[in-house]
């Protein structure tokens, strides 16, 4: 079978794809208010979870339970109750 000689076309196609992705990234940085939206949202949810976990430990200790760690479902319960 004869070897195809389309390496040059494939190379230019890769350059075009890389250029278009770079252009999309630059447009996102230029036009979007918060480019790290998902990262900020994850940090807020982690902070909220840690606060709920500490509240559940306080509630567990005040009710007489000897909890060194809160029970797994308690933090989820308080998130829904809030």
Buried (B, 14 or more C-beta within 10 A) or exposed (E): EEEEEEEEEEEEEEEEEEEEEEEEEEEEEEEEEEEEEEEEEEEEEEEBBEEBBEBBBEBBEEEEEEBEEBEEEBBEEBEEEE
